[in-house]
């Protein structure tokens, strides 16, 4: 298998914060809201990449008999901590696909690339390279804001874009020529889960802070909507600039209102913001503080030296209880992995693309894009590429059950079933290892 690696693992990115959908550009109004029902179970710093191991990849093209995947994932920027597990997930999937015989009798080819963040033009440069190489599908970006900067370029080129981590609701109604898909659930779903946790813990007045981008503002809106529907008073809805020198003015607004609980919807800047809350007596030791997929991870805890600084802070994130075997296989590829956030989603994106191309008997996106939703629903369940391939070759319809569990993509490429974890920081500022899981179903 020819693989072109542009993996320059950023040392900044060792631990997780699960950022689902960063942005920075105004992407328009959120998409139409959808009703959610739930079933509960117990359950970009602006660095330039340096190329380590680069080999020339011969350009291919659609319909040439070889499925060519590219990746657009964060090696640098404010989501760089998410890159290592995502890269590993894609690589592992391609290895498994090829060990099972590949697609159309040929090995799947893979070319990995950096997405950077919205403060740079790295994503556009990477997309230009992948398109020139002849990518049939691009897995990425992790950031919703980054995805909005390149989605037109990718889809108008007739290439599939499949994100493992975009959660901004705007994508649901985006004009993408039927070529955009995602594994991570829309924040329509996370907004409900987060609100339910806040309500269950008896908070009557809540202040919310969200970074100014499609992800932050979208998740804030859906959380507020669900909180108000449950009778909770909203004391503050604060939108902040994540690049600001400090957040003193925003924090003073919370001090003035003195809410029962505070929600922080952000990324790596959340550490500075929460430090300011602690200084003003509004930290986790004083208030119920909640985070989200963008900041609930051990990377946040690493920013605090004082024991117990984050103890009791809770939050939500799209997350599945990944099997020990899958985690071990990822570690074989990258022994430095500290977390596995979005590794499963990245793996599943690659497998779904490969199965769709197999069913269509073509590596041309124009032929197999329409097969993608059907791979994940309304057929015989199978949980690996090899198992699903056997069913396809026997003439059966399949329902791929991903590493992350059921996906059930809608006709517009959104997951309609998702698992969320309720995470909590412990006294040592690390996340507990026994989260509660909730499965949510989206009713369109």
N, C-alpha and C positions, 0 to 999 in steps of 0.2 A: 504494500500500500504506500502510495506517495503521500507524504504529509509535509506540509510546510508550516513550521511552528514559528509564530512570532510571539512566543510566550516569554515575556520578560517579567517574571513574577515580581510584583512590587512588594518590597519588604514591609511597606506600610500595611499590607493587606493580610496579615497573618490570621487575624481572628475576625469573627463575623459580626455583622449587624444586619443581615437579611434585607438590605434595602430593595424594596420591590420596584419602585418606579420613579426614579428621580427625574427631574426635568430642569428647565431653566428658561425655556422659551415658552411664550404664551401659545398654547396649542388650541385655543378656542374653547367653546362652552362644553361642559361635560355632556356625555351622551344621555339618552333617555334613561330614566330610572326604571329598575326592574324589581319586582317583588321577590323577596327572599324568604324561604322557609328553612328551618334548621332542625337538625337531628343531633342530639348531644351524645357523645360517647365518653366513658371514663378514659377515660383514656389518660473629585477629579483633581487635589493639588495639581498644578499644571506641569507635570513632568513629562518629558518626552521619552518614549520607549527606545531602548537600544536593542538591536536585534542580535540574539544569541546564536541561533542555529538556523540560518536561513538558507534554503536551497531554492533554486529556480523551479517553479511549477509550470509545466507546459499548459498553455491555455486550451481549455476544452470548450464545449458549447452544448446548448440544449439538444436533446435527442441524439447524442453521439454514442449512446450505449453505456456511458460511465456516469454514475451519479456523483456529482461533485458538491460537497458541502463546504461552506465557509462559516466562520464564526466571527461575531462582532461583540466581544465581551470585554469587561473592564480590567485591563492591566494597570492603567494609570487613572488618576482622577479621584473624585470623592466617593466612588463605589469600588475602588480597586480591591478592597478587602473581600469583595464578592467574587473576584476573578478566579482564583485557584480552584475552588470546587466546581465552578461552571465549566472551566476548561477541561478539568478531569472528567466530568460527566460526559461531555461530548466525545472526548477521546475514547473513553471506555465503551460508549455505545458503538462507535465506529469499529472498534476492535471486535466487539461481539457480533456485529452485523457481518463483518468479513469472515470471522471464524465460522459463521453459519452458511457461508457461500456467497456473501455479498448480494448485490442487486443486479439483475439482468445478466448474471453470470460473471460479473466483474466486481473487483473490490471497490468499495466506496472510497473516494478521495477526500481528503480533509485539508483545509488551509485555515489556520487560526489567525485571528487578528484582534487588535486593541480597539476599543470603542472610545477611550478617553471619557471626557464628560462634556457638558454643554459650554464650558469655558474655552474649549479648544476646537480645532477642526479635524481632530484625529479620526473621528468616525467617518467623515466624508472621504478622507484619504484612504482609509481601510476599505470602504465600500468600493471606491474606484478601482482599487487593486483587485478585490475579489471578483468584481464584474469583468475586469479585463482577463482574469484567469479563467472565466467561464463558469462561475458558481451557478448551480441550479437552485440552491436554497441557501439562505444565510440565517444562522441561528444567533439571535440577538435582536436588539441590544438588551441589556439588563435595565437600563434607565429608560423610563418613558420619555423624558425630555430628549435624550439622545435619539431614541427611536423616531420621534417626531421630526428630527432634523434630516433623517435619511430615508424615511418610509416611501416618500414619493420617488426618489431616485431608484430605489430597489424595485418597487412594484411596477413602476412605469417601464423598467427594463425587462419586465416579464419574469422576474425572479421572485421566489417565495421568501418571505420574511417570517421567521418563527421565533418569538421571544420566549425565553424561559421565565422571565421575571417582570414583564410590564404589567402593571395593575391599574393604570389610569383608565377611568371609564370612557374617555373620549374615543378610544380605539374601536369600541363596539359599533359605532355608526360612521367610522372613517371611510372615505372613498378609497379603497385599497385594491380595486380590481379583483377582489376575491383572492388575494395573494398574501394577506396578513393573518397570522394565527398566533395564539399564545397558550402556554400551559398554566401560568399563574392566573389566579382568579381576579376579576375586577374588584376594585375597592368598594363597589356596591355591597359586596359580601363581607369584606373586612369591617366596613363601617357598622354593620349590624352586630357582628360578633363583639367588637370593641365596646359598643354602646351597651350591650347586654351585660358584659363583665362589670362595667362601671355601675350600672343600675343594680345589679345583684349585690354589690358591696355597699349599698345604702347611701350613695352620694346624691345629695339634693341639688347642689349648685356646682357647676363645672366650668372651668376656664380652659380654653384650647389655644395652643400655639402651633402654627403650621408654616413650613417654609413656602416661599412664594414660587410655586411651579405647578404643573398640572397634577402631579401626584399629591403634593401637600394640600392644595386647595380642594381637590376632588375628595380626598379621604376625609378632610375636615367637614365638608358639606354633608357627606353621607353619615358621618358620625353624629353631627349635630341634629340632622333630621331624625335619626333613630332615638337619640336622647330626648328630644322634645316630644316625640310621640309617646315616650314613656313617662312624661310629666316632669322631666328634669329641667331645671332652670339653667340657662347658659349665661354665665357672668361675663365671659370674654370670648371673642373670636379674633385672634391676633394673627395676622399674616406678616412674617418677617423675612428680611433679606438674609439668606444664609451666608453671604459674603461680608456682612456687617462686622465692624471692628468689635462691637459689643452689643449686648441685648438689654442694656440697662433700662431704656425707655419702655420696652415691652414688658419686662419683669415688673416694673413699677405699676403698670396697669393691673397686673395680677395682685400685687400687694394691696392696692386700693380696694379691690373687690373681695379679696380674701375668700376664694371659693373653697369648697370641700375637697375638690379633686382638680388636678391639672393634667392635661393631655399634651404630650410633646410629639408632634409629627415632623420628624426631620431625619437627617443623615448624620455625617460625622461631626457637624457643628453642634449636635445635640449635647456633646460633652461640655462645651463652653456654656451653653444655655442652662443646663442642669446645674453646673457649678454656680452660676449666678443665682439660680433658685435657692440653692443650699445656703448661700451667703445671706439671703434675705429671709431665711426661715421658712422657705416654701419647698424644701427638698423632701425626699422620701421619708425622712425621719419625722417630718412635721405634717405632711399632707399625703393623700393618696395620689401618687404620681404614676401615670401610665405612658407607655411607649407603643411603638408600632414596628412593623417589619423593617423600617428604615433605620432603627436604632437599637432594637432589642437583641443584643448579642454581646459576646465576650469582648469584642473590640471596644465597646463602650466602657465596660468595666475596667479595662486596662488603662484608661485615662484618669482613673481615680486612685490615689495613694492611700487615702484614709479608709481604714477598715469600716465597713458598714455604710459607706457613703450612698450606695444604691440599694441597700437592703430593703426589701419590700416593694420596690418598684416592679410593676407588672405590665404586661403588654401582650399584644396579639401579633401573629405572623402566619402567613400561609406555610404550613409545615406538615410533613408526614413523618411518622415514626419509622425512619429508614432501617432496613434490616442490617444486622451486624455484618452479614456477608457482603452486602453492597458497600458498606463503609470500608471494610477490609480491602476490597478490590480497588476502591479509589485510592487508598493509602499505598497500595502497591505501585500505582502510577505516580503518586505525589506524596512521599512520606512526610512532607512538611505540612500537610493539611491539618488545620486545627479545628475546622468545622466543615459541615457538609451542606450548607445552605444553597439551595437551587441546583445542587448537583443532580438530584433526581429529575427535576424539571428539564435540565439541559439534556440529560440522557434520553428522557422520553421524547423530547422534540426531535432528536436525530432518528430514533427508532420509528416514530410515526411517519416522518418523511420517507424513510426507506420502505416502509410497508406500503405507503400510498403509491410510490413509484413501482413497486413490485406488482401491485394489483392492476395498475394502469398499463403495465408492461412497457413503460417508457420513463426516461429520465428527463423528459421535457416538462417543465412546470405547467405549461398550457394543457398538458394531458393529465397530470396527476394531482394538481391542486384540488380539484373537485372531489378527489377520493379521500382527502385528509380527514374531514369530519367523520365520515363513515367508518374509518379505521377504529374510532374510539367508542362506537355505540352500535346497538342493534345487531349483534351477531354472537358467535360462539366466543366465550371469554378465553383469552390467552394472555400470558404475562411475560413473554420474552419474544425477541425477534425470531428465534429459531422455532419456538412453539407456534407462533402466529404464521410463519412461513409454511409450515407443514399443513396447516389448515387451509391457507390460501391455495396451495398447490393441489389440495383435495377438492377445491371448488367451493369451499365454505366461506360465508361472510364472517368477519371477525369483529371482536370487541376488545381492543387492546387495553388491558389493565396495567397501568403504568407502574413504575417504581414508586410514584407518588399516590398510587391507588387509581380509582375510577377517574376519568377525565371528562368524558361525555361532551365533546366539543359541539357547540351550536353551529348552525349553518353559516354564521358570520365569524366563526373561529374562536369563540369564547368558551372557556370551561364552564359547565353548568353544575358541576359538583366539585367541592374543594374541601380540604382538611385544613383546619387552623389549630395552632397550638397556643395555649395560654402560658406564657413564660413568666418567671419571677426571679429577680436577683437575690442572691444569698448574702450572708455577712461578709464573705470574701470578695464581693463584687463580681462574682461569676453566676451564670444562670444555673438554676437547679436542673437536675437530670431526670426529673419525673413530671413533665408538663401534662396538663390536661389537654386532650384533643377533642375538637368539635367538628363534625362534618356538616357542611352547609350545602343546600341545593338551591340553585337559582331558577326561578320560574319566570320564563320570558313573557 
